Amino acid sequence: MVLFDSHAHYDDKRFEAEYEGGAEAALRDARAAGVLWIVNSGADIETSRASIALAESVRGADDMPEIFASVGIHPTETGRYESLDGAMEELYTLARSGCVRAIGEIGLDYHYPDTDRETQKKFFRAQLRLAGELGMPVVIHDRDAHGDVFDILREHRGIKTLLHCYSGSAEMARQYASWGVYMSFGGTLTFKNAEKTREAAGVVPRELLLLETDAPYLAPTPHRGKINSSKLMTYTAEALGKLWCESAEAAAEAAAENSKRFYGIEQ
Ligand SMILES: [Zn+2]
């Protein structure tokens, strides 16, 4: 099976603590399972820098997936930055590194009340503008903020957009698809109680659907609750194959093609 993990966090400390051999072993195992490409996503300035360093460290290694980076400030991290302009300048510099393929993950997260919503929106809009200036796609995190994310993205429809770990309704997925927005699905697609997610995935046009892990989070069934890694994508590909009434291999390949097109990776 040929797989593209369109969103993961291999710089996360959970790999060193919970995966035998750490992130390096997890990446090697992923390659052995057929994962040829991974986009490692930043969530603040430090992890964005770490994503670039990781991509550079595996370049040219035959036993590793090819790694690209996305750089951005996650909504729950926005409260840490005193100067919006200063943070944008740093991101701008990082985004110009050759392995960076998108601005992300950015967006809104209303799940916990800790981060002020207005601050989140300010950073979200500023990063969308930055992506527009750089001519780069954006990777969106939307947790319990579907309405506001939708409204802000509607203002920026010219930017190539991916909604990662799509969790909205089928109705909203249809609307996004009509704008050409990409949507990615991970382990949730395999969860027994995730009928709503499967219904949404079912209405996403075939050419707009990507697969991801969000590793180390959201491991698919039967590994739910444990550490996630890209090699477990095979379960998610199987779930997608079932949805599309085709083999897991064919579904994985179509999703990988979409990932390459979204991130501008030639092959
Ligand atoms: Zn993520």
Boltz pocket constraint, residues with backbone or C-beta under 6 A from the ligand:
constraints:
  - pocket:
      binder: B
      contacts: [[A, 7], [A, 8], [A, 9], [A, 41], [A, 105], [A, 214]]
      max_distance: 6.0
